[in-house]
């Protein structure tokens, strides 16, 4: 379930109780990468934020964005190791309170859905990563909406919904 608040935040809750929010700044940054032009390449990165100590909610406040080392084409994006280094640096800047909350990338389609490659990548990240939260947020930015999923080890991606940026 997704809901936009008057503050501009988008809040979500999965059926198993996981919850969180996307800040208006994160939503604005994501929408800037939308592949609205025929020559636009896929983009992606990591979702950074905080885990709320009372609710265990994932509070998305920052992103890593494409840059040196990434491989981009119209229909694919390969995240370089630089994203992990940026996440670790961001963690230090937040006095070790900030953490990686998930993954994001774009698709050149109106209402995006994960591809087989996306599902494999998400599964690999969940299996090999260490996270301060129970599951990850998985966002795909389309040309008209942003799709939100919650991902947990050994479970299929759970669709939270799509929203307009």
Secondary structure in CASP SS format (residue, H / E / C, confidence):
PFRMAT SS
TARGET T0000
AUTHOR 0000-0000-0000
METHOD secondary structure of the structure
MODEL  1
X C 1.00
X E 1.00
X E 1.00
X E 1.00
X C 1.00
X C 1.00
X C 1.00
X C 1.00
X C 1.00
X E 1.00
X E 1.00
X E 1.00
X E 1.00
X C 1.00
X C 1.00
X C 1.00
X C 1.00
X C 1.00
X E 1.00
X E 1.00
X E 1.00
X E 1.00
X C 1.00
X H 1.00
X H 1.00
X H 1.00
X H 1.00
X H 1.00
X H 1.00
X H 1.00
X H 1.00
X C 1.00
X C 1.00
X C 1.00
X C 1.00
X C 1.00
X C 1.00
X C 1.00
X C 1.00
X C 1.00
X C 1.00
X C 1.00
X C 1.00
X E 1.00
X E 1.00
X E 1.00
X E 1.00
X E 1.00
X E 1.00
X E 1.00
X E 1.00
X C 1.00
X C 1.00
X C 1.00
X C 1.00
X C 1.00
X C 1.00
X E 1.00
X E 1.00
X E 1.00
X E 1.00
X E 1.00
X E 1.00
X C 1.00
X C 1.00
X C 1.00
X C 1.00
X C 1.00
X C 1.00
X C 1.00
X E 1.00
X E 1.00
X E 1.00
X C 1.00
X C 1.00
X E 1.00
X E 1.00
X E 1.00
X C 1.00
X C 1.00
X C 1.00
X H 1.00
X H 1.00
X H 1.00
X H 1.00
X H 1.00
X H 1.00
X H 1.00
X H 1.00
X H 1.00
X H 1.00
X H 1.00
X H 1.00
X C 1.00
X C 1.00
X C 1.00
X C 1.00
X C 1.00
X E 1.00
X E 1.00
X E 1.00
X E 1.00
X E 1.00
X E 1.00
X E 1.00
X E 1.00
X C 1.00
X C 1.00
X C 1.00
X C 1.00
X C 1.00
X C 1.00
X C 1.00
X C 1.00
X C 1.00
X H 1.00
X H 1.00
X H 1.00
X H 1.00
X H 1.00
X H 1.00
X H 1.00
X H 1.00
X H 1.00
X H 1.00
X H 1.00
X H 1.00
X H 1.00
X C 1.00
X C 1.00
X C 1.00
X C 1.00
X C 1.00
X C 1.00
X C 1.00
X E 1.00
X E 1.00
X E 1.00
X E 1.00
X E 1.00
X E 1.00
X C 1.00
X C 1.00
X C 1.00
X C 1.00
X E 1.00
X E 1.00
X E 1.00
X E 1.00
X E 1.00
X E 1.00
X C 1.00
X C 1.00
X C 1.00
X C 1.00
X C 1.00
X C 1.00
X E 1.00
X E 1.00
X E 1.00
X E 1.00
X E 1.00
X E 1.00
X C 1.00
X C 1.00
END
